[in-house]
Amino acid sequence: MSTELLYTSAPHGLRHGAKGFCTVLSTAGMSINVISKLESISGYRQFFSADHPRYAENPIAYAHQIFSVGGIQASVISRIGPYGIDYTGRPSNKIAHHVVVEPNEMPAAGPAWLLGQSVIRSQWLGHCETPSSGPDIPSGNQSSRICTQWRNLAGDAGWGGVVAEAVASADQTPLWIIYSLSQRDRLLELMDESIALLPVSLRWRSTFNTFAVKVPPDVQCKIRFVPEGTEEAKLAASGKKAIDLTKPPRITTASRWVELARGTAKPDPVAPIQVAPTEETLEAPAEIETAWSDPDDGMGSHQPPPTPGPPELPPEASIDKGSKKNILIAVGVIGFLGLALTTWLVATQLSDTNAAKLPQPIPPPMEPDEPIETPAPSIIALETVQLDVRYDQKQAVRLILAGLEPARTDAAPTELPTAIEMRGVARLPSSRRVPADDQSESTVNPTMSDPDEDSAELNRVVPSAPDSIADDQVENDSADTMIPAAFVAWGADPFSLPEAESYLVNSTKLVNAQRTLDAHPLPTVPPQVSSIKFFWEPKTRYLIADASLSLKSPPEKFADQIAAYQRYVRSFSVLMTKIDTIRKANAELPNRLKMIGDDFLFQMKQPNETLRHLWQEIPSGNRFPERVNAFRQQLQDRLDQLRDPLTKQQQAATISIVSVCGEIVLTSKDAREAFSILKSGQTIDVPELVFFDADRAVIDRIPLRIHFSW
């Protein structure tokens, strides 16, 4: 009987005290080890949040994977995808549904076919459940067919045979398939066509994932689909076992698998009944070489269809005595085999029925006499950690103040520096601990970055309330539970972790908060963020980013951010100059008008006070422009009530104030638009950060993305 598990974000999970991303449904009696393993394969990398116009383009991970728990192998079909806004209001929710299928339930049509039936959930009803059993598994079979979907997407139906060949091969090297997001909805059909080419006994050995960006190392997944542009796709493209659906190469040497996919070879008849996989049925057929052509090769002619044999005899043709004898012998052999198979199936059903509802063993494909490796302590799959890198607001304020004098004289504000400073820090969760059986639920730890509220300490030298790293915010991992790291890698190519050095962490907010840490500088960085220096502090598990955005040769991805930064700084300089103009003109007005101006300027007597006031008012909305308009209207209304005429100097001052008020409204709008761009920021996915021990064994895998913003 099948078992199932549902994993999503919830205020309360099935486990006591669980919340956030957790299990909300699991079959009653499911082993805790199986639950932990299914949770560990529930990772998902979301490209577009729920409030993004391209949210619907996020790919869905349909998968059939095999893993081992307690020496018993489990065959799991899964669906993992985005799930709108979670209960806290974050637009980055996901939902993962896993079904463990027992060998005696496996339909002959294969796992991709089963994923297309009404077995997998894509919604949660909102309350936790422990059903007595998993979903009913339908039975079904299918015939080998021409791979028309492969032909439509890759230009040659033969690629379906290449995938079938990879499944049948004993070689455990993954076959990568690179696709564009526009092809994301066709991937399960592609896999189903390839599986249909296989004999029934091999179909459930087809392990695959249509969004294989977070496959744990101890999970069998042979065919791995990855979207173009991801780090996994770039690494796959550099290897020899990859099919790029965005620009597929040509097949120059056909094999029987390729011929089956093209329809130029006669398929084997489909077995009328399902046969559970056994030691014999999982034996891989002999390898058939498939060539990958160079770009300049021709299309490569198809192999001619096999030469037809002698015609079959018509039914009415006579059968001699020798033939009758052969038929009787064949019937006897078939009867004996059928009896043996029935006995085996009955014994399988009666044995170990109470073994935590795990499926019977499926021997992994391996070379003869190959030793079975002892599984390493498990690595818990983690949600992607976001490292928030913030603009240094103190630098922005210094630039605003430096631009005041040129702005007052209508000259260009002071030129910006050659680089914009940014910093951030996040505390990384651990995906692996000692002892190995300590697999408590993993959650992403909050980033130790700037709070949203500004600390209005402008007199200390302005910008950025601290991304302070306070001692009381640190949940130190005890030293005896963590494995020390000796090597680090961004996805691949480990490098030695250098000696720790003193690093001064400065606040990016408007206070001068600092803290010194002994941190290891990471000598290499991902090419996507070459302008960042990274530091690792193992005691607190802080990953620190010190960024510098060049203005002379800005990265193309940051063009909008840099332009918005320049607009924001220049707008503030202009606003302060305009308010200074109002202050001077107001002093020339008669007392009845001057009182209105004094009211408006009350909070902005000195330049630093003006800047502090604007710093709080401008990003928050339209309150400041509304006050400016109200001030202008009051001034004009009072002018109409004056009995005594104004002097020429007073008239000029009044006209100046009215005109400047209109300019302030427009400049405030420009500053708010620039701030909105800076606040939304720029997100960049980077390869996962991998930590290794002294023997280069993986001890931590941390999925990361970097978010640059105000």
C-alpha positions in Angstrom: 0.0 0.0 0.0 1.4 3.4 -0.9 2.2 6.1 1.6 2.4 9.9 1.1 3.7 13.2 2.6 2.7 16.8 2.0 5.2 19.6 2.8 4.4 23.4 2.7 4.5 26.6 4.8 2.0 26.5 7.7 1.5 28.1 11.1 1.4 24.7 12.6 2.7 21.3 11.3 2.1 17.7 12.3 5.2 17.7 14.6 4.8 19.4 17.9 6.1 23.0 17.7 6.7 22.8 13.9 5.8 25.8 11.8 7.0 27.5 8.7 8.0 25.0 6.0 7.0 21.6 7.6 5.0 18.4 7.0 1.3 19.0 7.1 0.1 15.5 6.0 1.7 12.1 6.2 0.4 8.6 6.2 -0.3 7.1 9.7 2.6 4.9 10.8 5.1 6.3 8.4 8.7 5.8 9.7 10.3 9.0 11.1 13.4 8.2 8.9 11.2 8.1 5.8 9.5 11.4 6.8 12.9 13.1 7.3 14.2 11.8 4.0 11.1 13.0 2.1 11.4 16.4 3.8 15.0 16.6 2.7 14.1 16.2 -1.0 11.4 18.9 -0.8 13.8 21.8 -1.7 12.7 24.2 -4.5 14.3 27.2 -6.2 11.7 29.8 -7.1 12.6 32.1 -10.0 9.7 34.5 -9.7 7.8 35.4 -6.6 4.0 35.3 -6.4 3.7 39.0 -6.9 5.9 38.9 -10.1 4.2 39.1 -13.5 6.1 36.0 -14.6 5.2 33.9 -11.6 3.4 31.3 -13.8 6.6 30.6 -15.6 8.2 28.9 -12.6 8.9 25.3 -13.5 7.4 22.4 -11.7 9.6 19.6 -10.4 8.0 16.2 -11.4 10.3 13.4 -10.3 10.7 9.7 -9.7 13.7 9.1 -7.4 15.0 6.2 -5.4 16.6 6.5 -2.0 17.7 4.1 0.7 16.4 4.1 4.3 17.6 1.5 6.7 19.0 -0.6 3.9 15.6 -0.7 2.1 15.1 1.2 -1.1 12.1 3.4 -1.6 10.7 4.4 -5.0 9.1 7.9 -4.7 7.1 10.0 -7.2 7.0 13.7 -6.4 5.6 17.1 -7.4 7.3 20.3 -6.1 6.3 23.7 -7.2 5.5 27.3 -6.1 2.4 27.9 -4.0 1.6 31.6 -3.9 1.8 33.6 -0.7 2.4 31.8 2.6 0.6 32.4 5.8 3.0 35.2 6.8 2.3 37.1 3.6 5.6 36.2 1.9 5.2 35.6 -1.9 7.6 32.7 -1.9 5.6 29.7 -0.7 6.0 26.2 -2.2 4.3 22.8 -1.9 5.8 19.4 -2.2 3.8 16.1 -2.4 5.6 12.7 -2.3 4.1 9.3 -2.8 6.1 6.2 -1.9 5.0 3.4 -4.3 5.5 -0.3 -3.4 6.8 -2.7 -6.0 3.5 -4.7 -6.2 1.7 -1.4 -7.0 3.9 -0.1 -9.7 1.9 0.2 -13.0 3.6 -1.3 -16.0 3.2 2.1 -17.8 6.0 3.6 -15.7 6.5 6.5 -13.2 6.1 9.3 -15.7 2.7 7.9 -16.8 1.7 7.6 -13.1 2.6 11.3 -12.4 0.1 12.2 -15.1 -2.8 10.5 -13.3 -4.9 11.8 -10.4 -2.4 10.7 -7.8 -0.3 13.8 -7.0 -1.6 16.8 -5.0 -1.0 20.4 -5.9 -3.0 22.0 -3.1 -3.4 21.8 0.7 -6.8 22.1 2.3 -5.4 24.0 5.3 -5.6 21.4 8.1 -3.1 18.7 9.1 -3.9 15.1 8.4 -2.7 11.6 9.0 -4.6 9.4 6.5 -4.5 5.6 7.0 -3.0 5.0 3.6 -1.7 6.8 0.6 -3.5 7.4 -2.7 -4.9 4.5 -4.8 -2.4 3.7 -7.5 -4.1 3.0 -10.8 -2.9 0.2 -13.1 -2.0 0.8 -16.7 0.3 -0.2 -19.5 1.4 1.5 -22.7 3.1 0.5 -26.0 6.3 1.7 -27.4 5.7 4.6 -29.8 7.4 7.1 -32.1 8.7 9.9 -29.9 6.8 12.8 -31.5 7.2 15.2 -28.6 11.0 14.7 -28.8 10.8 15.3 -32.5 8.9 18.5 -32.0 11.2 20.0 -29.3 14.6 18.6 -30.2 14.2 18.2 -34.0 14.8 14.4 -33.9 12.6 11.7 -32.3 15.8 9.7 -31.8 16.7 11.8 -28.7 13.9 9.9 -26.9 15.9 6.7 -27.6 19.1 8.3 -26.2 17.3 8.9 -22.9 15.9 5.4 -22.9 19.4 4.1 -23.5 20.8 6.1 -20.6 18.2 4.6 -18.3 19.0 1.1 -19.4 22.7 1.6 -19.1 24.5 0.4 -16.0 26.5 3.7 -16.1 25.3 5.8 -13.1 26.6 9.2 -14.6 23.6 11.5 -14.8 22.3 12.6 -18.2 21.5 16.3 -18.1 18.8 17.9 -20.3 18.8 21.7 -20.6 15.6 23.4 -21.5 14.1 26.9 -21.8 11.2 28.0 -19.5 8.9 28.0 -22.5 9.4 24.2 -22.7 8.8 23.5 -19.0 5.3 22.0 -19.5 6.5 19.4 -22.1 9.1 17.7 -20.0 7.0 15.0 -18.4 5.6 14.0 -21.8 9.2 13.7 -23.1 10.1 11.4 -20.2 7.0 9.3 -20.7 7.8 8.7 -24.4 11.3 7.6 -23.5 10.1 5.2 -20.7 7.5 3.7 -23.1 10.4 2.5 -25.3 11.8 0.4 -22.4 10.6 -3.1 -21.5 8.2 -3.2 -18.5 10.9 -4.7 -16.3 13.1 -1.6 -16.7 10.5 1.2 -16.6 10.6 1.7 -12.9 14.4 2.0 -13.0 13.8 5.3 -14.8 14.8 8.0 -12.2 14.3 11.6 -13.3 13.6 15.1 -12.1 12.2 17.8 -14.4 13.7 20.6 -12.2 16.9 19.0 -10.8 18.5 21.9 -9.1 18.5 20.5 -5.6 19.1 16.7 -5.8 20.8 15.4 -2.7 23.9 13.3 -3.4 22.4 10.1 -1.9 19.3 10.1 -4.1 19.2 8.2 -7.4 18.2 10.5 -10.2 19.6 9.5 -13.6 17.9 12.0 -16.0 18.1 15.6 -14.7 16.3 18.4 -16.5 17.6 21.9 -15.7 16.5 25.3 -17.0 19.0 27.3 -19.2 20.9 30.0 -17.4 21.2 28.2 -14.1 24.5 27.2 -12.7 23.6 23.5 -13.1 22.9 24.1 -16.8 26.2 25.8 -17.3 28.1 23.0 -15.6 26.1 20.4 -17.6 26.7 22.1 -20.9 30.5 21.9 -20.3 30.3 18.1 -19.9 29.7 15.4 -22.5 26.4 13.9 -21.2 24.0 16.7 -21.9 21.1 17.3 -24.3 20.4 21.0 -24.9 16.8 21.4 -26.0 17.4 25.0 -26.8 20.0 24.0 -29.5 20.1 20.2 -29.7 23.1 18.6 -31.5 22.6 15.9 -34.1 22.7 12.1 -33.7 25.1 10.6 -36.2 25.2 7.0 -35.0 21.9 5.3 -34.5 21.3 2.5 -32.0 18.3 0.2 -31.6 17.0 2.6 -29.0 17.2 5.5 -31.4 15.6 3.4 -34.2 12.7 2.6 -31.8 12.2 6.2 -31.0 12.2 7.1 -34.7 9.9 4.2 -35.6 12.4 2.5 -37.9 12.7 -0.6 -35.7 9.9 -3.0 -34.6 9.2 -2.7 -30.9 9.0 -5.7 -28.5 5.4 -6.7 -27.7 4.0 -5.2 -24.5 3.8 -7.6 -21.6 0.1 -8.3 -20.8 0.7 -8.3 -17.1 2.8 -6.4 -14.7 6.0 -8.1 -13.5 7.6 -6.7 -10.3 11.3 -5.9 -10.8 13.8 -8.6 -9.6 17.5 -9.2 -9.7 17.2 -10.7 -13.2 15.0 -8.0 -14.6 17.2 -5.2 -13.5 20.2 -6.6 -15.4 21.2 -3.9 -17.9 21.4 -4.9 -21.5 24.7 -4.5 -23.3 25.8 -0.9 -23.9 25.0 0.5 -27.3 27.3 3.4 -28.4 25.6 6.6 -29.3 27.6 9.3 -31.1 27.2 13.0 -30.4 28.0 14.9 -33.6 30.1 18.0 -34.0 28.2 21.2 -35.0 29.6 20.9 -38.6 28.4 17.3 -39.1 25.6 16.6 -41.6 22.3 15.3 -40.4 23.5 11.8 -40.4 21.5 9.2 -42.3 19.2 7.0 -40.4 20.2 3.3 -40.2 18.1 1.3 -42.7 15.3 -0.7 -41.2 16.1 -4.3 -40.4 15.9 -6.7 -43.3 12.5 -8.5 -43.2 12.7 -12.2 -42.4 10.7 -14.9 -44.1 6.9 -14.4 -44.2 4.8 -15.9 -41.4 2.8 -19.0 -42.2 -0.9 -18.5 -42.6 -3.1 -20.0 -39.8 -4.4 -22.8 -42.0 -0.9 -24.1 -42.8 -0.3 -27.7 -41.6 1.9 -28.3 -38.5 4.1 -31.3 -38.5 4.7 -33.7 -35.6 8.0 -32.1 -34.7 6.4 -28.7 -34.4 3.7 -30.1 -32.2 6.3 -31.6 -29.9 8.1 -28.2 -29.7 4.9 -26.5 -28.8 4.1 -28.9 -26.0 7.6 -28.4 -24.6 7.2 -24.6 -24.7 3.8 -24.8 -23.0 5.3 -26.9 -20.2 8.2 -24.4 -19.7 5.8 -21.5 -19.6 3.6 -23.2 -17.1 6.5 -24.0 -14.8 7.7 -20.4 -15.0 4.2 -19.1 -14.3 3.9 -21.4 -11.2 7.3 -20.1 -9.9 6.3 -16.5 -10.5 3.0 -17.0 -8.6 4.8 -18.6 -5.7 7.3 -15.7 -5.5 4.5 -13.0 -5.6 2.5 -14.7 -2.8 5.7 -15.0 -0.7 6.4 -11.3 -1.3 3.0 -10.2 -0.2 3.1 -12.3 3.0 6.6 -11.3 4.1 7.3 -8.3 6.4 3.8 -6.7 6.0 4.3 -4.6 9.1 7.7 -3.1 8.1 6.7 0.6 8.5 4.9 0.4 5.1 8.2 0.6 3.2 8.4 -0.8 -0.3 10.4 -4.0 -0.9 14.0 -3.6 -2.0 14.8 -2.6 -5.5 18.4 -3.6 -6.2 20.4 -0.6 -7.5 22.0 -1.0 -10.9 25.7 -1.6 -10.3 28.6 -3.3 -11.9 29.1 -7.0 -10.9 30.9 -7.5 -7.6 30.9 -3.7 -7.0 31.1 -3.1 -3.2 28.2 -1.3 -1.6 29.3 2.0 0.0 28.1 2.8 3.5 25.9 5.8 3.3 27.4 9.0 4.8 25.5 10.9 7.5 22.6 12.5 5.8 22.5 16.1 4.6 19.3 17.9 5.3 18.0 19.8 2.3 17.6 23.5 3.2 15.6 26.4 1.8 17.5 28.9 -0.2 19.2 31.4 2.2 18.9 35.0 1.1 21.9 37.2 1.9 20.7 40.8 2.0 23.4 43.2 0.9 22.4 46.9 1.8 23.6 50.2 0.5 25.8 52.1 2.9 23.5 55.0 3.8 26.2 57.0 5.5 28.0 57.2 2.1 24.8 58.4 0.4 24.4 61.2 3.1 28.0 62.3 2.6 27.4 62.6 -1.1 24.2 64.6 -0.5 25.9 67.0 1.8 28.8 67.3 -0.6 26.4 68.2 -3.4 24.7 71.0 -1.6 26.9 73.9 -2.6 27.0 73.1 -6.3 23.2 72.6 -6.3 22.6 76.0 -4.7 24.5 77.6 -7.5 22.7 75.5 -10.2 25.9 73.6 -10.9 26.1 69.9 -11.2 26.3 68.1 -7.9 29.6 66.6 -6.8 30.6 63.6 -8.8 29.8 60.2 -7.2 32.8 58.1 -6.1 34.1 55.3 -8.4 32.2 52.7 -6.4 29.1 52.4 -4.3 29.6 50.6 -1.0 27.3 47.8 0.2 27.5 45.3 3.0 25.4 42.5 4.4 25.6 39.4 6.7 23.5 36.3 7.1 23.7 33.4 9.6 23.8 30.2 7.6 21.9 27.1 8.9 23.6 23.8 9.1 22.5 21.0 6.8 24.6 18.3 8.5 25.4 17.6 12.1 27.2 15.0 14.3 25.8 12.5 15.2 24.2 11.7 11.9 20.9 10.6 13.4 20.3 14.1 14.8 18.0 15.2 12.0 15.8 17.7 13.7 13.7 19.9 11.3 15.9 22.4 9.5 14.8 26.0 9.0 16.4 28.9 7.4 17.8 31.2 10.0 17.0 34.9 9.7 19.5 37.0 8.0 21.3 39.4 10.3 20.9 42.4 8.1 19.5 45.9 8.3 16.1 46.2 10.0 13.5 48.2 8.0 13.4 51.0 10.6 16.0 53.7 10.2 17.9 55.0 13.2 17.7 58.7 12.8 21.3 59.4 14.0 22.2 61.9 11.2 24.4 63.9 13.5 26.7 61.0 13.9 27.6 61.2 10.2 24.6 59.9 8.5 23.5 56.8 6.4 22.3 53.4 7.3 20.9 51.9 10.5 23.0 49.0 11.5 23.2 45.6 10.1 24.4 45.1 13.6 25.6 41.7 14.7 24.4 41.6 18.2 25.6 38.9 20.6 22.1 38.2 21.8 21.0 37.5 18.2 23.5 34.7 17.8 22.4 31.1 18.5 25.8 29.6 18.8 26.1 25.9 17.7 28.1 24.0 20.3 31.6 23.2 19.0 31.2 19.4 19.6 28.1 19.2 17.3 29.6 20.9 14.2 32.1 19.4 11.8 34.9 21.8 11.2 35.3 22.9 7.5 38.7 22.7 5.8 37.6 23.3 2.2 34.9 25.4 0.6 33.4 25.6 -3.0 30.9 27.5 -4.9 29.1 24.6 -6.4 32.4 22.8 -7.5 36.2 23.0 -7.4 36.9 23.1 -3.6 39.6 25.5 -2.3 41.3 25.5 1.1 39.7 27.7 3.7 42.4 30.4 4.5 43.4 31.4 8.0 41.0 33.7 9.8 41.8 37.4 9.9 40.3 40.3 11.8 37.4 41.9 9.9 35.6 45.1 11.0 31.9 44.9 10.3 30.5 48.4 9.9 26.8 49.3 10.1 25.2 50.5 6.8 22.5 52.4 8.7 22.7 55.9 10.1 24.7 55.0 13.2 28.3 54.1 13.6 27.8 50.6 15.0 30.8 48.3 14.5 31.9 44.9 15.5 35.2 43.0 14.9 35.1 39.3 13.9 37.8 36.7 13.2 36.6 35.6 9.8 38.0 33.5 7.0 38.2 35.4 3.6 36.9 33.2 0.8 39.6 33.5 -2.0 37.2 32.8 -4.9 33.7 34.2 -5.6 31.0 33.3 -8.1 31.4 35.1 -11.4 27.9 36.5 -11.1 29.0 38.6 -8.1 32.6 39.3 -8.8 32.5 42.7 -7.0 31.8 41.1 -3.6 34.3 40.0 -1.0 33.0 37.1 1.2 34.1 36.3 4.7 33.1 33.2 6.8 32.9 33.2 10.6 32.4 29.5 11.6 31.7 30.2 15.3 28.6 32.2 14.6 28.1 30.8 11.1 28.1 34.3 9.6 28.6 34.7 5.9 29.6 38.4 5.4 29.4 40.2 2.1 31.4 43.4 1.4 30.3 44.7 -2.0 31.6 47.5 -4.2 29.5 48.4 -7.3 31.7 50.0 -9.9 30.4 53.2 -11.5 33.0 53.3 -14.3 32.2 49.9 -15.7 28.9 48.9 -13.9 27.7 45.3 -14.3 24.8 45.2 -16.8 22.5 43.6 -14.2 23.0 46.6 -11.9 22.4 49.4 -14.4 18.9 50.2 -13.1 20.1 50.1 -9.5 23.1 52.5 -10.1 20.9 54.9 -12.1 18.3 54.9 -9.3 21.1 55.5 -6.7 22.3 58.5 -8.6 18.8 59.9 -9.0 18.1 59.5 -5.3 21.3 61.3 -4.1 20.9 64.1 -6.6 17.2 64.6 -5.8 18.0 65.0 -2.1 20.7 67.6 -2.8 18.2 69.5 -5.0 15.5 69.3 -2.3 17.7 70.6 0.4 18.7 73.5 -1.8 15.1 74.3 -2.7 14.1 74.3 1.0 17.1 76.6 1.7 15.7 79.0 -1.0 12.2 79.0 0.8 13.9 79.7 4.1 15.7 82.8 2.7 12.7 84.1 0.8 10.4 83.6 3.8 12.6 86.0 5.8 11.6 88.7 3.3 7.9 88.3 3.7 5.6 90.4 6.0 4.8 88.9 9.4 1.4 87.6 8.4 2.9 85.6 5.6 6.1 84.8 7.4 4.2 82.9 10.1 2.9 80.4 7.5 6.5 79.8 6.2 7.8 79.4 9.8 5.2 76.8 10.4 6.3 74.8 7.4 10.1 75.2 8.2 9.8 74.4 11.9 11.4 71.0 11.6 14.0 72.1 9.1 15.9 74.9 10.8 19.4 73.6 10.1 20.8 71.6 7.1 21.3 68.4 9.1 17.7 68.8 10.5 16.4 69.3 7.0 18.2 66.2 5.8 17.0 64.1 8.7 13.4 65.3 8.1 13.5 64.5 4.4 15.2 61.1 5.1 12.2 60.1 7.1 9.5 61.7 5.0 10.4 61.1 1.3 10.5 57.2 1.2 7.3 56.9 3.3 4.8 58.3 0.7 3.1 61.5 -0.3 3.0 63.3 3.1 5.8 65.7 2.4 4.5 66.8 -1.1 1.0 67.2 0.4 2.4 69.5 3.1 4.3 71.5 0.4 1.1 71.9 -1.6 -0.8 72.9 1.5 1.8 75.5 2.5 1.6 77.0 -1.0 -2.2 77.1 -1.0 -2.2 78.8 2.5 0.3 81.4 1.3 -1.8 82.3 -1.7 -5.0 82.4 0.4 -3.4 84.8 2.9 -2.1 87.0 0.0 -5.7 87.6 -1.1 -6.6 88.8 2.5 -3.8 91.3 2.8 -4.8 94.9 2.8 -1.4 96.5 2.3 0.3 96.0 -1.0 3.7 94.1 -1.0 6.9 95.7 -1.8 8.8 94.6 -4.9 11.2 92.6 -2.8 8.3 90.9 -1.0 6.5 90.1 -4.3 9.7 88.6 -5.7 10.1 86.4 -2.5 6.5 85.3 -2.7 6.7 84.3 -6.4 10.0 82.5 -5.6 8.4 80.4 -2.8 5.3 79.5 -4.9 7.6 78.4 -7.8 10.0 76.5 -5.7 7.1 74.6 -4.0 6.0 73.3 -7.4 9.6 72.2 -8.1 9.8 70.4 -4.7 6.7 68.3 -5.5 8.2 67.1 -8.8 11.6 66.4 -7.2 10.0 64.5 -4.3 8.2 62.3 -6.8 11.5 61.6 -8.6 13.2 60.7 -5.3 10.4 58.3 -4.3 10.5 56.5 -7.7 14.3 56.1 -7.4 13.9 54.9 -3.8 11.3 52.3 -4.9 13.8 50.8 -7.4 16.5 50.7 -4.7 14.1 49.1 -2.2 13.0 46.4 -4.5 16.6 45.8 -5.4 18.3 43.2 -7.5 18.4 39.4 -6.8 21.1 37.2 -8.1 21.2 33.4 -7.7 24.7 32.0 -7.1 26.0 28.4 -6.9 25.3 26.7 -3.6 28.1 27.2 -1.0 29.6 23.7 -0.2 31.7 23.0 2.9 34.1 20.0 3.1 36.0 18.4 5.9 39.7 17.6 5.8 39.0 14.5 3.8 37.0 16.5 1.3 33.8 14.9 2.3 30.7 17.2 2.0 29.5 18.4 5.4 27.3 21.3 4.4 25.5 22.4 1.2 23.9 25.9 1.5 21.7 27.1 -1.4 22.2 30.9 -1.7 20.9 33.9 -3.4 22.2 37.5 -3.0 19.7 40.4 -2.7 21.1 43.9 -3.2 18.8 46.6 -2.0 18.4 49.7 0.1 
